[in-house]
Every structure is written in structure tokens, then in C-alpha cells.
């Protein structure tokens, strides 16, 4: 499992943009609706035997949202395209602190 700590997450018109930390490295994150389908891209090369991965965003008091997204390899940012996650963030953005990616 990959675990990213959310450092900052701001809402814009129809998406969220911010910064996350993974193993002492900081990356940009973009979370938006499914214009391209359910998409996951990581900010570094990653080998996975799975085509789809669970993306879970967690926070205080056992609050969480998750979706099953297609893994499209690497990008310069952590990219998450999911209607379910985007809509949940709109109501709970300040209560969430971790993005987990499960590929097993």
C-alpha cells in the first residue's frame, strides 16, 4: 500500500489541487471528476501487476471515501479522476488527511 499525507488541498471550480508527501518527498496532487474515465496516475514510476487499484482517502473519526480506479502509470503529479471521490471531497475536504493506494 502507498500512503500519501495530504499537506494542502484547495478546491477550485470543479477540481481539487494541492500537495501531498510520500516518503519525505512532496508532490502535487490533482483530483477531479471522470472526464477521462476513472483514472489514477502516480508521480513516480511504479510497477503494478493490477490494472485497477483501490484509492482511499481517509480522515478523522473513521471518515473515508474510496473508489476503484484504472492505473495509467506515472505522471508529474498524483492524478485521481473519480466522481465519487471528488463529490465527497467537496463536503469533507478539511476533514481528510491521507490518500492510500492499495494494489493487492
SERO-748114 format. One record per atom (N, C-alpha, C): atom name; residue in one letter; x, y, z; residue number from 1. Coordinates in pm, 1 decimal, always signed. Atoms other than C-alpha are relative to their C-alpha. Last residue first. Layout:
// SERO-748114
{'CA','A',{X,Y,Z},NUM}
...
//
This chain:
// SERO-748114
{'N','X',{-5.4,+143.9,-27.6},104}
{'CA','X',{-301.3,-600.3,-356.6},104}
{'C','X',{-136.1,-55.6,+32.0},104}
{'N','X',{-6.5,+76.3,+125.6},103}
{'CA','X',{-284.1,-263.0,-529.7},103}
{'C','X',{+7.7,-149.8,+24.5},103}
{'N','X',{-13.6,+142.7,-30.3},102}
{'CA','X',{-398.1,-36.6,-247.9},102}
{'C','X',{+0.6,-75.9,-131.7},102}
{'N','X',{+18.6,+70.5,+127.1},101}
{'CA','X',{-347.9,+337.9,-281.0},101}
{'C','X',{+35.3,-146.1,+24.6},101}
{'N','X',{-58.3,+133.8,+5.2},100}
{'CA','X',{-399.2,+540.1,+33.6},100}
{'C','X',{-30.1,-63.4,-134.0},100}
{'N','X',{+41.6,+68.4,+121.1},99}
{'CA','X',{-455.5,+916.7,+45.4},99}
{'C','X',{+72.9,-133.4,-3.8},99}
{'N','X',{-84.1,+103.9,+58.7},98}
{'CA','X',{-435.1,+1062.4,+394.9},98}
{'C','X',{-62.7,-56.2,-127.6},98}
{'N','X',{-143.4,-24.0,-13.2},97}
{'CA','X',{-555.3,+1375.2,+576.3},97}
{'C','X',{+90.8,-100.2,-69.8},97}
{'N','X',{-74.8,+112.9,+54.9},96}
{'CA','X',{-929.1,+1424.8,+529.7},96}
{'C','X',{+149.5,+29.5,+1.4},96}
{'N','X',{+1.4,+108.8,-97.3},95}
{'CA','X',{-1150.2,+1650.0,+745.5},95}
{'C','X',{+86.7,-117.8,-42.7},95}
{'N','X',{-83.4,-34.9,-114.8},94}
{'CA','X',{-1087.4,+1977.5,+563.0},94}
{'C','X',{+9.7,-110.7,+104.5},94}
{'N','X',{-139.0,-25.7,+34.0},93}
{'CA','X',{-1214.2,+1842.1,+227.9},93}
{'C','X',{+89.7,+26.3,+121.2},93}
{'N','X',{-83.1,+42.6,-113.0},92}
{'CA','X',{-1536.0,+1690.5,+361.6},92}
{'C','X',{+147.6,+34.1,-14.6},92}
{'N','X',{+66.6,-13.6,-129.7},91}
{'CA','X',{-1827.4,+1818.1,+151.1},91}
{'C','X',{+91.7,-22.9,+119.6},91}
{'N','X',{+69.2,-128.6,-2.4},90}
{'CA','X',{-1649.1,+1885.9,-178.8},90}
{'C','X',{-67.4,+24.6,+134.8},90}
{'N','X',{-93.8,-103.7,-42.6},89}
{'CA','X',{-1418.5,+1592.7,-104.0},89}
{'C','X',{-67.8,+136.3,+11.0},89}
{'N','X',{-18.3,+16.9,-144.6},88}
{'CA','X',{-1712.6,+1352.1,-128.9},88}
{'C','X',{+93.4,+107.0,+54.6},88}
{'N','X',{+121.6,-47.4,-65.7},87}
{'CA','X',{-1803.3,+1487.6,-473.9},87}
{'C','X',{+10.5,-11.6,+152.1},87}
{'N','X',{+11.4,-145.8,+16.3},86}
{'CA','X',{-1444.9,+1449.1,-598.9},86}
{'C','X',{-121.8,+54.0,+73.7},86}
{'N','X',{-97.8,-64.6,-88.0},85}
{'CA','X',{-1406.3,+1096.3,-456.5},85}
{'C','X',{-13.6,+151.9,-6.9},85}
{'N','X',{+32.4,+31.3,-139.0},84}
{'CA','X',{-1728.6,+966.1,-614.9},84}
{'C','X',{+94.9,+71.2,+97.0},84}
{'N','X',{+116.2,-77.6,-42.5},83}
{'CA','X',{-1671.0,+1142.9,-945.5},83}
{'C','X',{-27.0,-20.2,+148.6},83}
{'N','X',{+108.6,+80.9,-54.7},82}
{'CA','X',{-1322.7,+995.7,-977.5},82}
{'C','X',{-113.9,+91.3,+43.8},82}
{'N','X',{+122.6,-40.4,+69.2},81}
{'CA','X',{-1015.2,+1119.2,-1163.5},81}
{'C','X',{-112.1,-93.5,+45.0},81}
{'N','X',{+112.9,+85.5,-35.5},80}
{'CA','X',{-709.4,+1098.4,-935.3},80}
{'C','X',{-123.5,+57.3,-68.8},80}
{'N','X',{+125.0,-35.3,+67.0},79}
{'CA','X',{-375.3,+1238.2,-1050.4},79}
{'C','X',{-107.0,-103.2,+34.0},79}
{'N','X',{+95.1,+103.5,-38.3},78}
{'CA','X',{-62.3,+1235.9,-833.9},78}
{'C','X',{-133.4,+44.2,-57.4},78}
{'N','X',{+79.2,-20.8,-120.7},77}
{'CA','X',{+156.1,+1471.3,-1032.7},77}
{'C','X',{-69.0,-129.6,+39.3},77}
{'N','X',{-78.6,-88.5,-85.4},76}
{'CA','X',{+436.5,+1455.7,-1297.3},76}
{'C','X',{-71.3,+26.5,+132.5},76}
{'N','X',{+25.5,-135.7,+45.9},75}
{'CA','X',{+272.0,+1147.9,-1442.8},75}
{'C','X',{+89.3,+90.8,+83.5},75}
{'N','X',{-49.8,-116.6,-71.3},74}
{'CA','X',{+316.9,+775.2,-1399.9},74}
{'C','X',{-27.4,+130.2,-73.9},74}
{'N','X',{-143.8,-23.9,-5.9},73}
{'CA','X',{+120.7,+468.3,-1495.8},73}
{'C','X',{+36.1,+129.0,+70.2},73}
{'N','X',{-53.7,-41.4,+129.4},72}
{'CA','X',{-243.0,+456.3,-1608.6},72}
{'C','X',{+148.4,+35.2,+6.4},72}
{'N','X',{-135.7,-53.3,-13.9},71}
{'CA','X',{-393.9,+263.2,-1316.5},71}
{'C','X',{+58.7,+25.6,-138.2},71}
{'N','X',{-93.8,+60.1,+94.1},70}
{'CA','X',{-770.0,+219.4,-1355.0},70}
{'C','X',{+134.5,+70.0,+11.4},70}
{'N','X',{-42.6,-77.1,+115.9},69}
{'CA','X',{-958.5,+329.7,-1045.5},69}
{'C','X',{+98.8,-76.6,-87.0},69}
{'N','X',{-82.5,+96.6,+70.5},68}
{'CA','X',{-1166.3,+150.0,-780.2},68}
{'C','X',{+37.7,+63.3,-134.0},68}
{'N','X',{+47.5,+34.8,+133.3},67}
{'CA','X',{-1308.6,+412.5,-548.6},67}
{'C','X',{+102.2,-92.3,-62.3},67}
{'N','X',{-89.3,+78.2,+84.6},66}
{'CA','X',{-1279.9,+503.6,-184.5},66}
{'C','X',{-66.5,-28.9,-133.2},66}
{'N','X',{+64.4,+23.3,+128.6},65}
{'CA','X',{-1415.5,+753.2,+64.1},65}
{'C','X',{+98.4,-81.7,-81.4},65}
{'N','X',{-75.3,+41.1,+118.4},64}
{'CA','X',{-1326.0,+775.5,+430.5},64}
{'C','X',{-90.0,-4.2,-122.5},64}
{'N','X',{+57.9,-52.8,+122.8},63}
{'CA','X',{-1419.2,+911.9,+772.8},63}
{'C','X',{+83.4,-46.6,-118.6},63}
{'N','X',{+24.0,+109.1,+95.9},62}
{'CA','X',{-1301.8,+687.6,+1057.5},62}
{'C','X',{-70.6,+44.8,-127.4},62}
{'N','X',{+121.2,+73.5,-38.7},61}
{'CA','X',{-1335.0,+974.6,+1310.1},61}
{'C','X',{-40.6,-106.3,-102.0},61}
{'N','X',{+37.9,+11.3,-139.9},60}
{'CA','X',{-1071.5,+1189.1,+1136.5},60}
{'C','X',{-129.9,-77.7,+17.9},60}
{'N','X',{-13.6,-113.8,-89.9},59}
{'CA','X',{-955.0,+1128.2,+785.5},59}
{'C','X',{-47.9,-32.6,+138.7},59}
{'N','X',{+47.2,+18.0,-136.6},58}
{'CA','X',{-921.4,+884.5,+499.1},58}
{'C','X',{+22.7,+125.7,+82.7},58}
{'N','X',{-39.9,-121.8,-68.9},57}
{'CA','X',{-892.8,+894.1,+120.6},57}
{'C','X',{-64.6,-4.5,+137.8},57}
{'N','X',{+78.7,-30.8,-119.6},56}
{'CA','X',{-899.8,+551.6,-42.9},56}
{'C','X',{+55.2,+128.5,+61.4},56}
{'N','X',{-48.4,-127.6,-51.1},55}
{'CA','X',{-784.9,+466.5,-393.9},55}
{'C','X',{-94.1,+38.6,+112.9},55}
{'N','X',{+89.7,-70.4,-90.5},54}
{'CA','X',{-835.5,+98.2,-474.6},54}
{'C','X',{+70.1,+128.1,+44.1},54}
{'N','X',{-42.3,-10.3,-139.7},53}
{'CA','X',{-632.9,-13.1,-773.0},53}
{'C','X',{-107.7,+71.7,+80.5},53}
{'N','X',{+79.6,-92.3,-80.1},52}
{'CA','X',{-710.1,-133.3,-1125.0},52}
{'C','X',{+48.2,-4.9,+145.0},52}
{'N','X',{+44.1,-106.2,+89.9},51}
{'CA','X',{-483.0,-289.0,-1388.2},51}
{'C','X',{-79.3,+106.2,+75.9},51}
{'N','X',{+143.9,-23.3,+9.5},50}
{'CA','X',{-301.6,-493.6,-1125.3},50}
{'C','X',{-29.5,+112.9,-97.9},50}
{'N','X',{+54.4,+112.2,+76.0},49}
{'CA','X',{+50.2,-632.9,-1160.6},49}
{'C','X',{-150.6,+16.0,-20.4},49}
{'N','X',{+112.7,+67.8,-62.3},48}
{'CA','X',{+188.2,-299.1,-1054.5},48}
{'C','X',{-46.5,-112.8,-90.9},48}
{'N','X',{+37.3,+125.1,+65.6},47}
{'CA','X',{+523.2,-138.0,-1126.3},47}
{'C','X',{-114.0,-65.3,+77.7},47}
{'N','X',{+46.3,+101.2,-93.7},46}
{'CA','X',{+554.4,+223.3,-1018.4},46}
{'C','X',{-44.3,-121.6,-79.5},46}
{'N','X',{+19.3,+132.5,+61.5},45}
{'CA','X',{+734.8,+511.2,-1184.8},45}
{'C','X',{-38.4,-102.2,+107.0},45}
{'N','X',{-128.4,+69.4,+13.3},44}
{'CA','X',{+678.9,+837.5,-996.1},44}
{'C','X',{-26.4,-134.1,-66.9},44}
{'N','X',{-104.4,-96.7,+34.4},43}
{'CA','X',{+402.4,+1097.2,-959.0},43}
{'C','X',{+139.9,-60.2,-9.1},43}
{'N','X',{-89.7,-27.0,-111.8},42}
{'CA','X',{+129.7,+830.9,-977.0},42}
{'C','X',{+112.7,+93.2,-41.9},42}
{'N','X',{-138.7,-12.4,+45.4},41}
{'CA','X',{-161.0,+825.8,-1221.3},41}
{'C','X',{+83.7,+38.9,+120.6},41}
{'N','X',{-101.5,-21.2,-103.1},40}
{'CA','X',{-510.8,+700.4,-1136.0},40}
{'C','X',{+135.8,+7.1,-68.1},40}
{'N','X',{-142.7,+2.1,+30.8},39}
{'CA','X',{-804.8,+733.0,-1375.6},39}
{'C','X',{+82.8,+21.5,+126.3},39}
{'N','X',{-59.1,+14.7,-133.0},38}
{'CA','X',{-1177.7,+660.3,-1365.8},38}
{'C','X',{+149.2,-24.5,-18.0},38}
{'N','X',{+28.7,+128.3,-61.2},37}
{'CA','X',{-1290.3,+791.6,-1704.5},37}
{'C','X',{+61.4,-2.1,+138.8},37}
{'N','X',{-76.3,+99.7,+77.0},36}
{'CA','X',{-1128.8,+1079.2,-1892.2},36}
{'C','X',{-32.9,-141.6,+45.0},36}
{'N','X',{+5.8,-39.3,+141.1},35}
{'CA','X',{-1381.6,+1340.0,-1776.6},35}
{'C','X',{+70.7,-100.7,-89.8},35}
{'N','X',{-39.3,+104.5,+95.6},34}
{'CA','X',{-1420.2,+1149.1,-1451.7},34}
{'C','X',{-12.2,+42.3,-145.8},34}
{'N','X',{+102.4,+94.9,+41.6},33}
{'CA','X',{-1427.2,+1429.4,-1194.8},33}
{'C','X',{+50.8,-86.7,-115.9},33}
{'N','X',{+107.6,-58.9,+80.1},32}
{'CA','X',{-1116.5,+1587.7,-1048.7},32}
{'C','X',{-101.4,-106.7,-38.5},32}
{'N','X',{+114.6,+90.2,-10.6},31}
{'CA','X',{-836.0,+1534.1,-800.4},31}
{'C','X',{-115.5,+67.2,-72.1},31}
{'N','X',{+117.5,-53.5,+69.5},30}
{'CA','X',{-496.3,+1689.5,-872.3},30}
{'C','X',{-110.4,-105.4,+7.6},30}
{'N','X',{+111.8,+91.6,+17.2},29}
{'CA','X',{-199.3,+1630.8,-642.9},29}
{'C','X',{-113.6,+74.4,-68.5},29}
{'N','X',{+128.4,-66.1,+24.3},28}
{'CA','X',{+142.6,+1795.4,-641.2},28}
{'C','X',{-106.2,-107.5,-18.4},28}
{'N','X',{+52.1,+5.5,+136.1},27}
{'CA','X',{+430.6,+1602.2,-488.9},27}
{'C','X',{-127.4,+83.4,-8.9},27}
{'N','X',{+127.1,-69.0,+19.8},26}
{'CA','X',{+649.1,+1632.5,-178.1},26}
{'C','X',{-37.4,-1.3,-148.0},26}
{'N','X',{+1.2,-75.7,+124.9},25}
{'CA','X',{+916.7,+1377.8,-91.1},25}
{'C','X',{-137.7,+62.1,-17.9},25}
{'N','X',{-75.9,-125.8,-11.9},24}
{'CA','X',{+969.9,+1265.4,+270.4},24}
{'C','X',{+14.6,+77.9,-130.2},24}
{'N','X',{-138.6,+34.1,-34.2},23}
{'CA','X',{+843.0,+911.8,+198.3},23}
{'C','X',{+92.4,+121.9,-5.1},23}
{'N','X',{-19.1,+145.3,+4.3},22}
{'CA','X',{+526.3,+1042.6,+30.0},22}
{'C','X',{+147.4,-27.4,+24.0},22}
{'N','X',{-134.7,+46.5,-31.9},21}
{'CA','X',{+400.5,+1395.3,+96.1},21}
{'C','X',{+2.2,-151.9,+0.0},21}
{'N','X',{-4.3,+117.3,-86.7},20}
{'CA','X',{+98.4,+1552.6,-68.3},20}
{'C','X',{+146.1,-35.5,+25.5},20}
{'N','X',{-128.8,+66.5,-17.4},19}
{'CA','X',{+34.6,+1894.1,-220.5},19}
{'C','X',{-17.3,-118.8,+94.5},19}
{'N','X',{-75.6,-20.5,-122.8},18}
{'CA','X',{-273.1,+2063.4,-357.9},18}
{'C','X',{+133.1,-71.1,-1.9},18}
{'N','X',{-142.0,-2.8,+30.7},17}
{'CA','X',{-536.3,+2083.1,-629.0},17}
{'C','X',{+74.6,+26.9,+130.1},17}
{'N','X',{-82.1,-28.8,-117.1},16}
{'CA','X',{-904.2,+1994.7,-613.2},16}
{'C','X',{+146.0,-6.5,-40.9},16}
{'N','X',{-106.6,+94.2,-33.6},15}
{'CA','X',{-1142.6,+2008.9,-908.4},15}
{'C','X',{+72.3,+45.9,+126.7},15}
{'N','X',{+53.0,+136.1,+4.2},14}
{'CA','X',{-1461.5,+2167.3,-1041.7},14}
{'C','X',{+106.2,-104.8,+32.8},14}
{'N','X',{+136.0,+8.7,+54.9},13}
{'CA','X',{-1420.9,+2539.1,-984.1},13}
{'C','X',{-56.8,-141.4,+2.1},13}
{'N','X',{+14.4,-98.3,+106.6},12}
{'CA','X',{-1122.0,+2528.4,-748.7},12}
{'C','X',{-137.2,-23.1,-61.1},12}
{'N','X',{+102.2,+21.1,+101.6},11}
{'CA','X',{-1098.6,+2348.1,-416.7},11}
{'C','X',{+3.4,+115.3,-99.5},11}
{'N','X',{+90.1,-112.4,+23.4},10}
{'CA','X',{-776.0,+2352.7,-219.9},10}
{'C','X',{-99.2,-34.1,-110.3},10}
{'N','X',{+95.1,+38.5,+102.9},9}
{'CA','X',{-585.4,+2058.8,-71.5},9}
{'C','X',{-103.7,+111.2,-12.4},9}
{'N','X',{+88.1,-110.9,+37.1},8}
{'CA','X',{-271.4,+2109.1,+134.8},8}
{'C','X',{-91.3,-49.2,-111.2},8}
{'N','X',{-55.0,-121.2,-60.3},7}
{'CA','X',{-36.2,+1871.9,+317.2},7}
{'C','X',{-91.1,+120.1,-25.1},7}
{'N','X',{+48.4,-122.0,+63.4},6}
{'CA','X',{-220.7,+1546.1,+246.9},6}
{'C','X',{+54.2,+119.6,+77.9},6}
{'N','X',{+55.8,-93.2,-97.6},5}
{'CA','X',{-7.6,+1254.6,+364.5},5}
{'C','X',{-41.2,+127.7,-72.8},5}
{'N','X',{-38.3,-139.2,+20.2},4}
{'CA','X',{+39.3,+991.6,+92.6},4}
{'C','X',{-66.6,+84.3,+108.4},4}
{'N','X',{+71.2,-92.1,-86.9},3}
{'CA','X',{+27.3,+618.1,+172.1},3}
{'C','X',{+57.4,+140.8,-15.0},3}
{'N','X',{-67.7,-129.1,+3.2},2}
{'CA','X',{+116.3,+350.5,-81.8},2}
{'C','X',{-83.0,+97.5,+82.1},2}
{'N','X',{+85.0,-118.3,+0.0},1}
{'CA','X',{+0.0,+0.0,+0.0},1}
{'C','X',{+89.2,+124.2,+0.0},1}
//
